[in-house]
Amino acid sequence: QVQLVESGGGLVQPGGSLRLSCAAYGSIVSILFMRWYRQDPGKQRSLVATITSNGITNYADSVKGRFTISRDSGKNTVYLQMNNLKPEDTAVYYCNVFQIGPGDSWGQGTQVTVSS
């Protein structure tokens, strides 16, 4: 069983920055993908950013140039640096890890609120 522990959410003014962290514990065998999703109330969860085991990254168009995903493989931790935040970035952010065998694991979510 894999546990994902997220941190770093909060309230920030438009134009501000936040850094989310997600650490994976437990049955870590071989992580292929680490991802960040977000979800607004009443909406579907959407993919924000992905980083592969080889360090290849991909971003949703809405966050390109503002968000950066990175990972520390030695600590099984993934980060999301969010700069120039906008009110439309307000959501609950979820960490996701995919491994061969165990499949998907999800964090509990962390609230990000962008408001003046």
C-alpha positions in Angstrom: 0.0 0.0 0.0 1.2 3.5 -0.9 0.5 6.6 1.1 0.9 10.1 -0.4 1.3 13.0 2.0 0.7 16.5 0.5 1.6 19.9 1.8 2.0 23.5 0.7 -1.5 24.6 -0.1 -3.0 27.8 1.2 -4.3 31.3 0.4 -2.3 33.6 -1.9 -3.0 36.8 -3.7 -3.1 36.9 -7.5 0.4 37.0 -8.9 1.8 35.2 -5.9 3.5 31.8 -5.6 3.1 28.6 -3.8 5.0 25.3 -3.8 3.2 22.0 -3.3 5.0 18.9 -2.1 3.9 15.2 -2.2 5.9 12.5 -0.5 5.2 8.8 -1.2 5.6 6.2 1.5 5.0 2.5 1.8 5.2 -0.1 -1.0 7.3 1.9 -3.5 8.6 -0.4 -6.2 9.0 1.5 -9.4 7.3 4.9 -10.0 6.6 5.5 -13.7 4.7 8.8 -13.4 4.1 11.4 -10.8 1.3 13.8 -11.5 -0.6 16.8 -10.1 -4.4 17.1 -10.7 -6.8 19.7 -9.6 -10.6 19.8 -9.0 -13.0 22.6 -8.6 -16.3 22.0 -6.8 -18.8 20.5 -9.2 -16.2 19.9 -11.9 -14.2 16.9 -13.0 -10.6 16.4 -11.8 -8.2 17.7 -14.5 -4.5 16.9 -15.1 -2.2 19.8 -14.4 1.3 18.4 -14.8 3.2 15.1 -15.2 6.8 14.0 -14.7 8.1 10.6 -15.8 10.8 8.5 -14.3 13.1 9.9 -16.9 12.3 13.5 -15.9 10.2 14.3 -18.9 7.5 16.9 -18.1 4.2 17.8 -19.5 1.7 20.6 -18.6 -1.8 21.6 -19.2 -2.0 24.6 -21.5 -3.5 26.7 -18.8 -0.4 26.5 -16.6 2.4 26.4 -19.1 5.1 28.9 -18.3 3.8 29.5 -14.8 4.0 26.0 -13.1 7.0 23.7 -12.8 6.8 20.1 -11.8 9.9 18.4 -10.4 10.8 15.3 -8.4 13.4 14.0 -5.9 13.6 10.3 -6.8 15.7 9.5 -3.7 12.9 10.9 -1.5 10.0 9.7 -3.7 8.8 13.2 -3.6 7.2 15.4 -6.3 6.8 19.2 -6.2 4.7 21.7 -8.0 6.1 25.2 -8.1 3.2 27.6 -9.0 4.1 31.2 -10.0 2.0 34.1 -11.1 -1.1 32.5 -9.7 -4.5 33.5 -10.9 -8.0 33.2 -9.3 -8.9 30.5 -11.8 -6.1 28.3 -10.3 -8.2 28.0 -7.2 -8.9 24.3 -6.6 -8.1 21.3 -4.5 -4.8 19.9 -5.8 -4.2 16.1 -5.8 -1.0 14.2 -6.1 -1.0 11.0 -8.1 1.6 8.3 -8.5 1.5 5.4 -10.9 3.5 2.2 -10.5 3.6 -1.0 -12.5 1.6 -3.5 -10.4 0.1 -1.3 -7.6 -1.2 1.1 -10.3 -2.6 4.5 -9.2 -2.3 6.0 -5.7 -3.8 9.4 -4.7 -3.1 12.0 -2.1 -5.7 13.5 0.2 -5.7 16.8 -1.6 -4.6 20.3 -0.6 -6.6 23.5 -1.1 -5.1 26.3 -3.1 -7.0 29.6 -3.0 -6.0 32.6 -5.1 -7.8 35.7 -4.0 -7.2 39.3 -3.1 
